[in-house]
């Protein structure tokens, strides 16, 4: 049982690392667009900015869900430990 929780935490940690990389990439794109790409059509630029912001919000939701999952196995481990005493 404890091994399942450890494996789950490992998967969550890996996912959090991937999310961090995606956040950084999306923020770089957004900053690039916000710093004004003069050769780009303004309508297209605004659409890409909106899409980047929407993607970042989606990543934030995934991060929040992973943090909730991360808290769940640790409480299970604590409860399992208390039941043995």
N, C-alpha and C positions, 0 to 999 in steps of 0.2 A: 504494500500500500504506500509506504513512504517513498519507494523507488518511483512509483507512478507520479507522485507529487514532484519529485526531483526532476524527472524527465519533462513534466509539464512546465516547470519553472525554466528549464533550459530552453524549451521551445519558445516560451514567452520572451526570454532574454534575447534570443536570436531575432525574433520578430521586432522587438523594440529597437534593436540595432539597425535593422532594415528600414524601419519607420524613420529613424533619425537621418539616415542617408537620403531617404525620399524627401523629408522636410528640407534638408539642406539644398537638394537639387531644385525643388520647387521654389524655394526662396530666392535662389540665384536667378532663375528664369523670371520671377516676378520683379526682382530688383532691376534686372536688365531691361525689362519692358517699361518699368516706371522711370528709368533714367532717360527715357525718350529715345526711341528708335525713329529718327526723322524720316528714314526712307520707307517706313512701314505705313500702310494705310491706317488712319486713325480709328476707323471702325473696326478693322481687323485687330489692331493693337488693343482696343478696349475689350473686345471679345476674348482675346488671349489672357488679358489681365483678370477678367471675371472667371475664366476657366481655371486659371492658376489658383485664385483665391478659393474657388469651390473645391478644388482638389486638396488644398491645404486643410480646409475644414473637414473633409472626409478623413484625412490622415489624423487629425486631432481626435475625431470620434473613435477611430481604430485604436489610437493610443490610450484613450480613456477606457475602452473595453478591455484592452490588454492589462492595464493597471488593475482593473477590477478582477480579472482572472488571476493575476499575480497574487492578489490578496487572498483569494479563496483557498488555494492549496496550502498556504502557510498557516491559515487558521485550522485547516484539516490536520496538518502535522501537529499543531499544538494540542488540538482536541484528542488526537490519537495518543499523544504522549501522556496527557492527563488521565486517560482511561486506563493506562497501564499501572499508574501509581496506586 
